Amino acid sequence: MCEENKFELLQSIPLSPNQAMLRHILLGDYGAIVKTIQALAVFNYAEPKHWSQIIPTGRSGEYLSILTKREVAEADSEG
């Protein structure tokens, strides 16, 4: 399955009532995005395979990658 299809599939999966979603967007230089993804993996926050493919935004030298985390919601969280 290609990265775009995985991303679309994740978008279509509804959240259960006790789940919260958090989306991280990295926007910038390609190398900086790669380093940030690697650093977050070192901290055991997110594995590189969970990030979307790094894609150009159309602006010179600017790229984008997205991570969507789904976690059990805190009892007192809003929204």
C-alpha positions in Angstrom: 0.0 0.0 0.0 1.5 3.4 -0.9 2.0 6.1 1.7 -0.9 8.3 0.3 -3.4 5.4 0.5 -2.3 4.7 4.1 -2.8 8.4 5.0 -6.2 8.4 3.4 -7.2 5.2 5.2 -6.1 6.7 8.6 -8.2 9.8 7.8 -11.2 7.7 7.3 -11.0 5.6 10.5 -13.4 7.1 13.0 -12.2 7.8 16.5 -13.8 5.8 19.3 -15.3 7.9 22.1 -12.3 7.4 24.4 -9.7 8.3 21.8 -8.0 11.6 21.1 -6.2 12.5 17.9 -3.1 14.8 17.7 -1.6 15.7 14.3 2.0 16.9 14.0 3.0 18.8 10.9 6.7 19.3 10.0 7.2 22.0 7.5 10.6 23.2 6.3 13.9 22.1 4.8 14.1 18.4 3.8 17.1 17.7 5.9 15.6 19.4 9.0 12.5 17.3 8.7 14.5 14.1 8.4 16.6 15.0 11.5 13.5 15.9 13.5 11.8 12.6 12.6 14.9 10.7 13.7 15.2 12.7 16.9 11.6 12.0 17.8 12.3 8.3 17.2 15.3 8.4 19.6 13.0 9.8 22.3 10.6 6.9 21.6 7.9 9.4 20.6 7.2 8.2 17.1 8.7 5.7 14.7 9.8 7.1 11.4 7.5 4.7 9.5 4.5 6.4 11.2 5.2 9.7 9.4 3.8 10.5 6.0 6.2 10.5 3.1 8.1 13.8 2.9 6.6 15.7 0.0 7.5 19.1 -1.6 5.0 21.9 -0.9 5.6 23.7 -4.1 7.6 26.4 -2.5 11.3 26.4 -3.2 13.1 24.1 -0.7 10.1 23.6 1.4 8.8 20.1 2.4 6.0 18.6 4.5 5.5 15.5 6.6 2.6 14.7 8.9 2.2 12.3 11.9 -1.2 11.5 13.3 -1.2 10.0 16.8 -4.3 8.3 18.3 -4.3 7.9 22.0 -6.7 7.1 24.8 -8.2 10.4 25.9 -7.8 11.7 29.4 -10.9 11.7 31.5 -10.9 15.5 32.0 -9.9 16.5 28.4 -12.1 18.8 26.4 -13.3 18.4 22.8 
